[in-house]
Amino acid sequence: MDIQIDPHTLERAEERGTNEEEIKEVIETGTEIPAKHRRFGKAKVYKFKQERHGKYYEQKRVEVFYIIEENLIITVTVYVFYGKWEL
């Protein structure tokens, strides 16, 4: 299935600390998470091991929410959380 990343989603994703490559990777290989309003969600934890806004974080969790129209995945929004998760 093709993936279409909405320009607004990509803009917010970059502000939050992720990029197009990670968004696609989350959709393709991430773990399913609950979503509302006929949307789908997937998440993936990445090693981060650097500072963001003056604080050090071991990992980041990228969550992507999307819809499916025919054979096309269209992103709705992306969230990025920083911290440490059990893998």
N, C-alpha and C positions, 0 to 999 in steps of 0.2 A: 504494500500500500504506500502511496506517495504521501509525503509530509509537507504541508504548507505552513510556514511560520509567519503568522500575522506580523506586519511591521511594528505595530504597537507592542505586541508581546516581546519581540526582539529588543526593542528600545528599553522596556522595563527590565528584561532579563539582564542586559548589559549593566544597567544601573545597579542591579541587585547582585552582580558578581558571577554571571554565567554567560554562555555564548551559544551560537547556533549549533555548533558541534555537540556540546553537552545536551542541549535540548533534544536533538535527534537521537542521541545515545540513550537518554532516559526513556523516550518513547519506545525505542527498539528493544532495550534490555532491562529496563527498570522493573520494579515490583509494583503491582497494582495497589492503589490506595483508594479509599472511598471518595466519591465525588457526587455533587448534587446537580439537579436541573438537567438531566439527560447527558451529562458530561462524563468523561472518563479521566482518571488520574493515574499517574505513575510517578515513582520517586526512586532516587538513587543517591547513595552516599559516596562522596569523593574524598580522597586525602586532600588536605588543604595546607596544613603546616606553615601558616604565615599569618601576618597581621592584616586585619581589616578594621578600618576606623580606629586605629590605635590599640587594638586588643588582639592577642594571639589566639588562633583557633586550630585545632587538630584536623577537623573535618568540616565539610559543608554538605548539606542535603538539598538536592535540587528536586522540586516537585513541579510537574508539568500537567496542566489540565487542558483537555482538548475535546473536540467533537469529531464525529465521523459522518461524512456526507458521501454516500456511495462508496467509492474506493479512495477517498481522500481524508487524511487526518489534518484537521485545522486547529492550530493552537489557540487557546483562549487566554491563558495567563501562565506565568511561571513565578514560583516563589523560591527563594534561597534562604536557608537557615544555617547558622554557623554554630558549631559546638562539637560534641563528641557523641557518637552513637555506637552501640554494639553491632557488629557485623555478623 
